[in-house]
């Protein structure tokens, strides 16, 4: 119910991904708590016959946590980062490099070059209540932006 603008955008993106045989685009969901950002992410997963892996973005403590999460996912799955603005900035760099290149770069001891591991084709959905706390390079990685509005009486 409600969020007509969001539903229309998601419907169009779903239809485009079905017709093109592509993954749902990386998406940023903006709005206050309780407006349906998590619900729409789970709905997108159902409509794409996929799994939605939900995580609080601030729960990642180091690069290993982030790499492990990204590498544990399978093709076409959805990774939902709730409260994206709470993620450490250096870990956001890991995430947006993964969004761009579909790879993770792991610095190994005693090696000059990082080890590169390819990722499956994933959909990243970030949700935030604080758009202005997310660095611009991270914002630019999202192809679809969903603006959630407060419900009327």
N, C-alpha and C positions, 0 to 999 in steps of 0.2 A: 504494500500500500504506500502511496505517496512517492516522492522522489521521481516524478515523471521525467525530468530532464536526464537523470542518471539512468533510468530504465531505457529511455530511448537511445542514449549513447551506447549502452552495453548491448542492446539488441542489434544495433547497426554493426558494432564491432564483432559480435558473435556471427552474424550472417556473413560478414566479409571473411572472417577466418574459416568458416565452413566452406564457402565458395572457393576461396583461394587455396584451401588445404594448408593453411598456416596456423601457427600458434596464436592464441589470444595475445594482443599487444601488452607490453609492460605498462602498468597502470598506476596512477597515483590517485588515491581517494582522500579528499579534503573535507573536513567538517568536524563539528563538535562530537563529543561522545554520545552514543545512543541513537545515531541517525541512520545506521544500517551499513556502515563500511564493511564490517566483518560478514554480515549476512550476504551482501552482494558478492563478496569474494567466494563464499561457499556456493552461491548460486552459479557463478561463472564456472567453478570446478564441476558442478553437476552437469551443466549444459555442454561442457567440453569433454564429458566422460573421463574426468581426471580426479586427482586427489589434491586437496588444499592443505598444505602444511603451514599451520599458523604458529607464529612465534612473536614474542615481544622483542622488538628491535634492541632495546636496552639490555637484554639478557646476555648478549655476546660480550665476553670479557676480553677475548684476544683473537688473534688471527686464526689460530687453530679451531676455535669454536665456529667461526664464520666459514672457514674452508670445509670443515667437517659437515656442516649443515648443507652447504651448496653441493658437495660431492655425494651426499647421501640420497639425493633426489633423482628421479627417473624422468625420461622423456615426456614432455607435455604436461608435467605436473606444475601446480601453482604454489609459489612460495609467497605467503602473506606475512609481511613485516608490519605488525601493528605498532603504533607510536614510533614511526620511523625517525622522527626528530630526536628521540632519546638515544639513538645509536651514536657511538663514538665516531668522530669525523674520519679517523684513519680507517675504521672498518667500513664506513660508507665508500671510501675509495676502493676497497676490495670489491664491494658489491657493484658499484657502477662500472668497474673494469670488467667484472663478470657479465654484466648486462651488455656491454659493448662488444666484447670479444668472444663471449661464450667459453671463457677459460678462466682458470685460477692460476695465479703465479705464486709459487711457494719458494721462499728463500731457504735454501738448504745450507747447513753448516759446511764449511770447506769448499763451497762452490761460488764462483763469481756470478754466474748467471742463475736466475731462478728456474726452478723446475716448472714446466707448463703442463697443466692437465686440462683437457677439453671437458666441457660440461655438456650435458644433453640440452636439447632445446626446451627451455623453461619459460614460464611466465612469472614475472616478479610483480606483485601488487604491494605497494606501500600505502599505509594509511597514517594520516597525521591530523592532529588538531592544531598544529603550529607550523604552518607553511613557511614562515619567515626564518625558521631555525634550520631549514634544510639548505645546504650549499647549492648554489646555482648549477654547478656541474652535475650534481645528483638529479636536480629537477629536470634538466634537459634530457635525461636518459629515458624519461617516461613518455610514451607515445600517446597515451590517452589520460586525460585528467578529468576526474569526476568530482563535481562540486555538490556536496550534500548540504541541503538547507534545513532550517528548523521547520517543524510541522506547524501548521496553523491550528487554531482551536477547532 
